[in-house]
């Protein structure tokens, strides 16, 4: 147990030294057993003494390197002197211990071990054995000095290797920071470019998309597909423009996938991983759905497939997706062992809550032939009761966008556009008379811009819901908008279905941002954190030994004298994790125990 406790924080070098010392002890044991007849005392006593000489130094090693060296020299030296008295063949056995002592004596406070190991112990051994020390003094000095120096050099070599690894890590960090500086420069250029694109290509493409959407009711059915193709191309072009500005490769792939293709991809992966046969049938023609409706159905299918195999042991699952006039219905049937007493566990309850949040339903039925049928349904659109018509004010400096939005929203039974405003000031002047429930507000307008208008609305009419719209997403702009009290942040190029759903959700008290905006915000947070880390490094907060913030905190706790368990409770980590971190601290500092680590930290001021 003692050896296990000590070895938990060993590196491979410590194991090499232990192996050398262990082999030395084995040779001593073999010699004692083989020639025990020459000893004046029982062989058992000699074996016990040799075991103690091997084990006791490691007990002191837990607390201090100096204590270990004292115990090593005293016990191993005494054993060597005693054996040398009875066995002349053991006269060179101590050179192995000289190597081990040299390895642990690299600190200045341990240099006293050199004269004792090189001169004193060999002299006492030869003198006790009544050998002529003068004849072999130079040879003894040379051998013991060489092994002691070799151990000392081995330790220095290992430290040099550790320091080189730390230097490489520091260089890697500096290279990352240099790359970060370059990225910041590119981001500044991107911001300038995005403003230009917003005022030119962004407005033009958005106006084209809005204008084409208003033509849909006036086109014959044979031309609707051509219109959808043109709209798809226009939105894809606008997305690619955003991708170029933000240096992103993906272009909202999830939002472009149909529900059918998403289901087929999920089912294919499920079949490959489980070997269960899953069939999918589509009933009706798929119509456009908002992401807020696709995602719950997708998650419900995941949960239903998993439950069918995990709890029912099904080998065949049939999935039906029904696109009906007023609702989307998904039915999952399996041939597993049905349970008549079906309970809503965590997974099913989560499915149910997802659907009910969108006014949908979840039902479970046991089939007569065995297995369970899971039925999920969602209304095609969440239309509010007639008495709860949403009053909307549209604010945008582009007339074609205002008019296109008006035509799209007026087609909804539960929505009524109460006014159109070309500037922020016009919107503020219209609000008292029109009393809108929701304001669709453009961010960039001449005069009073969107941000200033938003702040004014929040100060005077805090109950009004505000949806900010823009042509080109910017993470910093989105963050400022949400901070100022916006209820949603959308791109002007969103599909009419997405826009209508967003208005209804915001009207009901929800906050909504698109996936692309969420990704932009997340990336901005990562970049700000990286920049903060870089500033900390520039201010000299990086330890020269490469200690992380967590390791420095653990080192500070060690300096306070806290036990491993106490430190683990203090920073909410397991004892094993804290022990591993402690071993890493010892390795980086080039020490072997707590005492040396604490002393080095205090001498060099590693912890403030």
C-alpha positions in Angstrom: 0.0 0.0 0.0 2.9 2.3 0.8 4.5 1.7 -2.6 1.1 2.3 -4.4 0.5 5.6 -2.5 4.0 6.8 -3.5 3.9 5.6 -7.1 0.7 7.4 -8.0 2.6 10.5 -8.8 5.6 8.9 -10.4 6.8 9.6 -14.0 8.5 7.0 -16.1 11.9 8.2 -14.9 10.9 7.4 -11.3 10.0 3.9 -12.4 13.4 3.5 -14.1 15.2 4.4 -10.8 12.8 2.1 -8.9 13.6 -0.8 -11.2 17.4 -0.3 -10.8 17.0 -0.2 -7.0 14.7 -3.2 -7.0 17.2 -5.3 -9.0 20.0 -4.3 -6.6 17.8 -5.4 -3.7 17.1 -8.7 -5.5 20.8 -9.4 -5.9 21.3 -8.7 -2.2 18.5 -11.1 -1.3 19.9 -13.8 -3.5 23.4 -13.4 -1.9 22.0 -13.6 1.6 19.9 -16.8 0.9 22.8 -18.4 -1.0 25.5 -17.7 1.5 23.5 -17.5 4.7 25.7 -20.1 6.3 28.4 -17.4 6.6 26.2 -15.2 8.7 26.3 -15.4 12.5 22.5 -14.7 12.8 19.4 -16.3 11.3 18.8 -15.8 7.6 15.2 -14.6 8.4 16.6 -11.7 10.4 18.9 -10.8 7.5 16.0 -10.9 5.1 13.8 -8.7 7.3 16.6 -6.1 7.7 17.1 -6.0 3.9 13.3 -5.6 3.3 13.2 -2.7 5.8 16.2 -1.1 4.1 14.3 -1.3 0.8 10.9 -0.1 2.0 11.5 2.5 4.7 13.2 5.1 2.4 10.0 5.1 0.3 8.0 5.9 3.4 10.1 9.1 3.9 9.9 9.8 0.1 6.2 10.7 0.6 7.1 13.7 2.7 10.6 15.0 1.7 13.4 14.3 -0.7 15.9 15.1 2.0 14.3 12.7 4.5 14.4 10.0 1.7 18.1 10.6 1.1 19.0 10.4 4.8 17.0 7.2 5.1 18.5 5.8 1.9 22.1 6.5 2.8 21.7 5.4 6.4 19.8 2.1 5.8 21.3 1.0 2.5 24.7 2.2 3.6 24.5 0.3 6.9 23.3 -2.9 5.1 26.2 -2.5 2.6 28.7 -2.1 5.4 27.3 -5.1 7.3 27.3 -7.4 4.2 30.8 -6.2 3.2 32.0 -7.4 6.6 30.8 -11.0 5.9 31.0 -11.2 2.1 34.0 -9.8 0.3 32.1 -10.1 -3.0 29.7 -7.2 -2.1 32.5 -4.6 -2.0 31.1 -2.8 -5.1 27.4 -3.1 -4.4 27.1 0.5 -3.2 27.8 2.0 -6.6 24.1 1.3 -7.5 22.9 3.2 -4.5 25.4 6.0 -5.5 23.6 6.3 -8.8 20.1 6.4 -7.1 21.3 9.0 -4.5 22.9 11.1 -7.3 19.6 11.1 -9.2 17.7 12.5 -6.2 20.4 15.1 -5.3 20.1 17.6 -8.1 18.9 20.4 -5.7 21.5 22.5 -4.0 20.2 21.6 -0.6 21.1 17.9 -1.3 24.7 18.3 -2.4 25.9 17.1 1.0 25.1 13.6 -0.1 28.1 13.6 -2.5 31.0 13.3 0.0 29.1 10.8 2.1 28.2 8.5 -0.8 31.5 8.8 -2.7 34.0 8.7 0.2 32.5 8.0 3.7 30.4 4.9 3.1 33.0 3.1 0.9 35.8 4.0 3.4 33.7 2.6 6.3 32.8 -0.5 4.4 36.4 -1.4 3.5 37.7 -0.4 6.9 35.1 -2.7 8.6 36.0 -5.5 6.3 39.7 -4.9 7.2 40.7 -4.5 3.6 43.6 -2.3 2.4 41.6 0.8 1.4 44.8 2.6 0.3 45.3 0.2 -2.6 41.9 0.7 -4.2 41.0 4.2 -2.9 41.4 5.9 -6.3 39.4 3.1 -8.0 36.7 3.3 -5.3 36.5 7.0 -5.6 36.4 6.9 -9.4 33.6 4.3 -9.5 31.4 5.8 -6.9 32.0 9.4 -8.2 31.2 8.2 -11.7 27.9 6.5 -10.7 26.9 9.4 -8.5 27.6 11.9 -11.3 25.8 9.7 -13.8 22.7 9.7 -11.7 23.0 13.5 -11.2 23.3 14.0 -14.9 20.4 11.7 -15.6 18.2 13.9 -13.5 19.4 17.1 -15.2 18.7 15.5 -18.6 15.2 14.6 -17.6 14.6 18.2 -16.4 16.0 19.6 -19.6 13.6 17.4 -21.5 10.7 18.6 -19.4 11.7 22.2 -19.9 12.0 21.7 -23.6 8.5 20.3 -23.7 7.2 23.4 -21.7 9.1 25.7 -24.1 7.4 24.0 -27.1 4.1 24.4 -25.4 4.7 28.1 -24.8 5.8 28.5 -28.4 2.6 26.8 -29.5 0.6 29.2 -27.4 2.5 32.2 -28.8 1.8 31.0 -32.3 -1.8 30.6 -31.5 -1.9 34.2 -30.1 -0.1 35.5 -33.2 -2.8 33.7 -35.3 -5.4 35.3 -33.1 -4.0 38.8 -33.7 -4.1 38.1 -37.4 -7.7 36.8 -37.1 -8.7 40.0 -35.3 -7.3 42.0 -38.2 -9.3 39.9 -40.6 -12.4 40.3 -38.5 -12.1 44.1 -38.6 -11.8 43.9 -42.4 -14.8 41.6 -42.4 -16.9 44.1 -40.4 -16.1 46.8 -42.9 -17.0 44.5 -45.8 -20.2 43.4 -44.1 -21.4 47.0 -43.8 -20.8 47.5 -47.5 -22.6 44.3 -48.4 -25.5 45.1 -46.1 -26.0 48.4 -47.9 -25.6 47.0 -51.4 -26.0 43.3 -52.1 -27.9 42.6 -48.9 -30.6 45.1 -49.6 -30.8 44.1 -53.2 -31.1 40.3 -52.6 -33.5 40.7 -49.7 -35.7 43.0 -51.8 -35.7 40.5 -54.6 -36.7 37.6 -52.3 -39.5 39.6 -50.7 -40.7 40.8 -54.0 -40.8 37.2 -55.4 -42.7 36.0 -52.3 -45.5 38.5 -53.0 -45.9 37.1 -56.5 -46.8 33.6 -55.2 -50.6 34.2 -54.9 -50.8 35.6 -58.4 -49.0 32.8 -60.2 -50.7 29.8 -61.8 -49.9 26.5 -60.1 -47.7 25.4 -63.0 -45.3 28.3 -62.3 -45.1 28.0 -58.5 -42.3 25.4 -58.8 -40.2 27.7 -60.9 -40.7 30.5 -58.3 -39.6 28.1 -55.5 -36.5 27.3 -57.5 -35.7 31.0 -58.0 -36.3 31.7 -54.3 -34.0 28.8 -53.3 -31.2 30.1 -55.6 -31.6 33.6 -54.2 -31.5 32.5 -50.6 -28.6 30.2 -51.3 -26.7 33.1 -52.9 -27.4 35.3 -49.9 -26.2 32.6 -47.6 -23.0 32.1 -49.5 -22.4 35.8 -49.4 -22.8 35.7 -45.6 -20.5 32.7 -45.5 -17.8 34.6 -47.4 -18.0 37.5 -45.1 -17.8 35.4 -41.9 -15.3 32.8 -43.3 -17.8 30.0 -42.6 -17.9 26.9 -44.8 -21.3 25.7 -43.8 -24.4 27.4 -45.1 -27.1 26.5 -42.7 -27.3 22.9 -44.0 -29.8 21.8 -41.3 -32.3 24.5 -42.3 -32.0 23.5 -46.0 -32.7 19.8 -45.4 -36.3 18.6 -45.7 -38.0 16.7 -43.0 -38.1 13.5 -45.1 -34.3 13.7 -45.9 -33.6 14.3 -42.2 -35.7 11.3 -41.2 -34.1 9.0 -43.8 -30.6 10.0 -42.7 -31.4 9.3 -39.1 -33.0 5.9 -39.9 -30.0 4.9 -42.0 -27.6 5.6 -39.2 -29.9 3.8 -36.7 -30.1 0.7 -38.9 -26.3 0.6 -39.3 -25.7 0.9 -35.6 -28.4 -1.5 -34.3 -29.2 -3.9 -37.1 -32.9 -3.3 -36.7 -35.0 -3.0 -39.8 -36.7 0.4 -40.1 -39.1 1.4 -42.9 -40.3 4.9 -43.7 -43.4 5.9 -45.7 -44.4 9.4 -46.6 -48.1 10.2 -47.1 -49.0 13.5 -48.8 -46.7 16.1 -50.3 -44.2 17.7 -47.9 -44.8 21.4 -47.4 -42.4 23.9 -45.9 -42.0 23.8 -42.1 -40.1 26.0 -39.8 -37.1 24.7 -37.9 -39.0 25.0 -34.7 -41.4 22.4 -35.9 -38.9 20.1 -37.7 -36.7 19.7 -34.6 -39.4 18.4 -32.1 -40.5 15.7 -34.7 -36.9 14.8 -35.3 -36.2 14.4 -31.6 -39.4 12.4 -31.1 -38.4 10.0 -33.8 -35.0 9.5 -32.1 -36.6 8.8 -28.8 -39.2 6.4 -30.2 -36.6 4.4 -32.1 -34.3 4.1 -29.1 -37.2 3.1 -26.8 -38.4 0.5 -29.2 -35.1 -1.3 -29.2 -34.0 -0.6 -25.6 -37.3 -1.4 -23.8 -39.2 -3.5 -26.3 -36.5 -5.5 -28.0 -38.0 -4.7 -31.4 -36.5 -6.1 -34.6 -38.8 -4.3 -37.0 -40.0 -0.6 -36.8 -42.4 1.1 -39.2 -42.4 4.9 -39.4 -45.2 6.8 -41.1 -45.0 10.6 -41.8 -48.4 12.2 -42.7 -48.5 15.7 -44.3 -52.2 16.5 -43.8 -53.9 19.8 -44.4 -54.0 21.0 -40.8 -51.4 19.0 -39.1 -48.2 16.9 -39.5 -48.5 13.4 -37.9 -45.8 10.9 -37.3 -46.6 7.3 -36.3 -44.0 4.8 -35.1 -45.0 1.2 -34.7 -42.7 -1.7 -33.5 -43.0 -5.4 -33.1 -41.4 -5.5 -29.6 -42.9 -6.7 -26.3 -45.6 -4.1 -25.7 -46.4 -3.0 -22.1 -50.0 -2.4 -21.2 -49.0 -0.2 -18.3 -47.2 2.5 -20.2 -45.7 5.3 -18.1 -44.2 8.6 -19.3 -40.6 8.3 -18.3 -38.0 11.1 -18.7 -37.6 10.6 -22.5 -41.3 10.4 -23.2 -42.2 13.3 -20.9 -39.6 15.4 -22.8 -41.2 14.4 -26.1 -44.6 15.3 -24.8 -43.5 18.7 -23.5 -41.7 19.6 -26.8 -44.9 18.9 -28.7 -47.3 20.6 -26.3 -45.2 23.7 -26.4 -46.2 24.0 -30.1 -49.8 22.9 -29.4 -49.1 19.4 -30.5 -50.0 16.0 -28.9 -48.3 12.7 -28.0 -50.1 9.4 -27.6 -49.1 5.8 -26.9 -51.0 2.7 -27.8 -50.4 -1.0 -27.3 -50.9 -3.0 -30.5 -53.0 -6.2 -30.4 -50.3 -8.2 -32.2 -47.6 -6.9 -29.7 -45.5 -3.8 -29.8 -46.3 -0.1 -29.2 -47.5 2.7 -31.5 -46.2 6.2 -30.8 -48.2 9.0 -32.4 -46.9 12.6 -32.5 -48.9 15.3 -34.1 -48.3 19.0 -34.7 -50.6 21.7 -36.2 -49.3 22.9 -39.5 -49.4 26.4 -38.2 -50.2 27.7 -34.8 -53.0 30.1 -35.6 -54.2 32.2 -32.7 -58.0 32.6 -32.0 -59.7 35.2 -34.0 -60.1 37.5 -31.1 -56.3 37.5 -30.5 -55.2 39.0 -33.8 -51.6 40.2 -33.7 -51.2 43.9 -34.5 -47.9 44.4 -36.3 -45.9 47.6 -37.2 -43.3 47.3 -40.0 -40.3 49.6 -39.8 -37.8 49.5 -42.7 -36.3 52.2 -44.9 -36.7 50.1 -48.1 -40.3 50.5 -49.4 -40.3 47.3 -51.4 -39.4 45.3 -48.2 -42.1 47.0 -46.2 -44.7 46.3 -48.8 -43.6 42.7 -49.4 -43.7 42.0 -45.7 -47.2 43.5 -45.5 -48.5 41.3 -48.3 -47.0 38.1 -46.7 -48.3 38.9 -43.2 -51.8 40.0 -44.3 -52.4 36.5 -45.7 -52.4 35.2 -42.1 -55.8 35.0 -40.4 -54.4 36.0 -37.0 -52.2 38.9 -38.1 -52.9 42.5 -39.1 -50.4 45.1 -40.2 -51.4 48.3 -38.6 -48.8 50.6 -40.0 -45.7 51.0 -42.2 -42.8 53.3 -41.1 -39.7 54.3 -43.1 -37.6 55.6 -40.1 -37.3 55.0 -36.4 -38.9 58.4 -35.6 -41.9 57.6 -37.7 -42.4 54.4 -35.8 -42.2 56.1 -32.5 -44.7 58.6 -33.6 -47.1 55.9 -34.9 -47.0 53.6 -31.8 -49.4 55.6 -29.5 -52.1 55.7 -32.1 -51.8 52.2 -33.6 -50.9 50.3 -30.4 -49.0 47.4 -32.1 -48.4 44.2 -30.3 -45.2 43.4 -32.3 -42.8 45.7 -34.1 -40.6 44.4 -37.0 -37.7 46.8 -36.8 -34.8 47.1 -39.3 -31.4 47.6 -37.7 -29.8 50.0 -40.1 -31.9 53.0 -41.1 -31.0 56.7 -41.8 -31.6 59.1 -38.9 -32.7 57.2 -35.8 -31.3 53.7 -36.4 -32.8 50.5 -35.2 -30.8 50.2 -31.9 -31.8 53.7 -30.8 -35.4 53.1 -31.8 -35.4 49.9 -29.8 -34.1 51.6 -26.7 -36.8 54.3 -27.1 -39.5 51.7 -27.4 -38.3 49.8 -24.3 -38.3 53.0 -22.3 -41.8 54.2 -23.3 -43.6 50.9 -24.1 -41.9 48.0 -22.4 -44.8 45.5 -23.1 -44.4 45.8 -26.9 -42.6 42.9 -28.5 -39.8 43.9 -30.9 -38.2 41.7 -33.6 -35.0 43.1 -35.1 -34.4 42.2 -38.7 -31.1 42.5 -40.8 -29.6 41.5 -44.1 -26.2 40.4 -42.8 -25.8 38.9 -39.4 -23.1 40.2 -37.1 -22.5 38.6 -33.7 -21.6 41.9 -31.9 -24.7 43.6 -33.3 -26.9 40.7 -32.3 -25.5 40.7 -28.8 -26.1 44.5 -28.4 -29.6 44.1 -29.8 -30.6 41.4 -27.4 -29.0 43.3 -24.5 -31.1 46.3 -25.4 -34.2 44.3 -25.0 -35.1 42.8 -28.4 -37.3 39.7 -28.3 -35.9 38.2 -31.5 -33.2 38.7 -34.0 -33.9 37.5 -37.6 -32.5 37.7 -41.1 -34.6 39.3 -43.7 -34.1 36.3 -46.0 -35.9 33.9 -43.7 -38.8 32.0 -45.4 -42.3 33.3 -44.8 -43.1 30.3 -42.7 -40.1 31.0 -40.4 -41.1 34.6 -40.1 -44.7 33.9 -39.3 -43.8 31.3 -36.7 -41.3 33.7 -35.1 -43.9 36.5 -34.8 -46.4 34.1 -33.2 -43.8 32.7 -30.7 -42.6 36.2 -29.8 -46.2 37.4 -29.3 -46.7 34.5 -26.9 -43.7 35.6 -24.8 -40.9 33.5 -26.2 -37.4 34.8 -27.3 -36.2 33.6 -30.6 -33.0 33.8 -32.6 -32.1 31.8 -35.7 -29.5 29.0 -35.7 -27.0 31.1 -37.8 -27.2 34.0 -35.3 -26.8 31.6 -32.4 -23.7 30.1 -34.1 -22.3 33.6 -34.7 -22.8 34.5 -31.0 -21.2 31.4 -29.8 -18.2 31.9 -32.1 -17.9 35.5 -30.9 -17.9 34.3 -27.3 -15.1 31.8 -28.1 -13.1 34.6 -29.8 -13.5 36.9 -26.8 -12.4 34.2 -24.4 -9.3 33.5 -26.6 -8.5 37.2 -26.6 -8.9 37.4 -22.9 -6.5 34.5 -22.5 -4.1 36.2 -24.7 -4.2 39.4 -22.7 -3.6 37.5 -19.5 -0.5 35.9 -21.1 0.8 39.3 -22.2 0.5 40.6 -18.7 2.7 37.9 -17.4 0.1 35.7 -15.8 1.5 32.6 -17.5 3.7 30.4 -15.2 7.2 29.9 -16.6 6.8 26.2 -15.9 3.6 26.0 -18.0 1.2 25.6 -15.0 -2.4 26.1 -15.9 -4.8 28.2 -13.8 -6.2 25.0 -12.2 -2.7 23.7 -11.4 -1.7 27.0 -9.9 -4.8 26.9 -7.7 -4.0 23.4 -6.5 -0.4 24.4 -5.8 -1.7 27.3 -3.7 -3.8 24.9 -1.7 -0.8 22.7 -1.2 1.1 25.7 0.1 -1.7 26.2 2.6 -1.2 22.7 3.9 -4.5 21.3 2.7 -5.0 17.6 2.1 -5.9 16.1 -1.3 -9.5 15.3 -0.2 -10.0 18.8 1.2 -8.7 20.4 -2.1 -11.0 18.1 -4.1 -14.0 19.2 -2.1 -12.9 22.9 -2.3 -12.8 22.9 -6.2 -15.5 20.4 -6.8 -13.3 17.7 -8.4 -12.7 14.0 -7.6 -9.7 13.0 -5.5 -8.3 11.1 -8.5 -8.4 14.2 -10.7 -6.6 16.3 -8.0 -4.0 13.6 -7.6 -3.3 13.5 -11.3 -3.1 17.3 -11.4 -0.7 17.2 -8.4 1.5 14.6 -10.3 1.5 16.9 -13.3 2.6 19.9 -11.1 5.5 17.9 -9.7 6.6 16.8 -13.2 6.5 20.4 -14.5 8.4 21.8 -11.5 10.9 19.0 -11.6 10.3 17.8 -8.0 9.1 14.6 -6.4 7.0 15.5 -3.5 4.8 18.2 -1.9 7.6 19.7 0.3 9.9 20.4 -2.6 7.0 21.8 -4.7 5.9 24.1 -2.0 9.5 25.3 -1.3 10.1 25.9 -5.0 6.8 27.8 -5.4 7.7 30.1 -2.5 11.3 30.7 -3.6 10.2 31.6 -7.2 6.9 33.2 -6.4 4.9 30.9 -8.6 1.6 31.6 -6.8 0.6 35.1 -6.0 
